[in-house]
Amino acid sequence: MAAPESNTANPKPDAAKTAASGGGEAAKFVGTPAVGTSKAAPAAGLPTVGPAAGGINQRRRSLVWCAVAGFLGAWFIAFLRFFLPRTLFEPPTVFKIGYPSDYALGVDTKWQQKYRIWVDRTPDRMFVIYARCTHLGCTPDWKASENKFKCPCHGSGYDSEGINFEGPAPRPMDRARVELAPDGQIIVDVSQLFEWPKGQPSHFSDPGSFLNV
Ligand code: FES
């Protein structure tokens, strides 16, 4: 009587048979899902790459395409930006600020934010102070209760006509060119400033530095 064959001597054919006969999970895959590494699967007529591996590959492909699309999109935007004009929007240097009758005696700060100026009216003239500290260029604050301009940076103080009297400011604040337009409005030109340099004659009475009122 012949001895029964041992299952451990040659397990591969049995495994292939089990897979071929549709035995649960083994019927789906044999070996690892990597392509070309399983010899039993092709021998049994089974797929060598399972659906899980196919899904991972699909997601990887999607990620790669997203990265490529993102890179090309950023590059295209940079390419278009190159042809757009690089414009710096600054306030105009010449502008109208209304009529002399719009201003009462004293300092008017309504144009400080828009044009960086104060309109100053005395009993006999009007002038426009350019709101820039002559120390290092900060914008001082008008302190109506103290009747003076005070620079927040290093403490320079100016009287109501912009003349320095305390702190490190070396000279009075500059004044912008003013003239009357044909319609009677005041035209201010902050590209032309009148100075009073330290130890030198003042230009605050030069033509164009004030209006008679
Ligand atoms: S910038 Fe005004 S005191 Fe220095």
Boltz pocket constraint, residues with backbone or C-beta under 6 A from the ligand:
constraints:
  - pocket:
      binder: B
      contacts: [[A, 133], [A, 134], [A, 135], [A, 136], [A, 137], [A, 138], [A, 151], [A, 152], [A, 153], [A, 154], [A, 155], [A, 156], [A, 167], [A, 168], [A, 169]]
      max_distance: 6.0
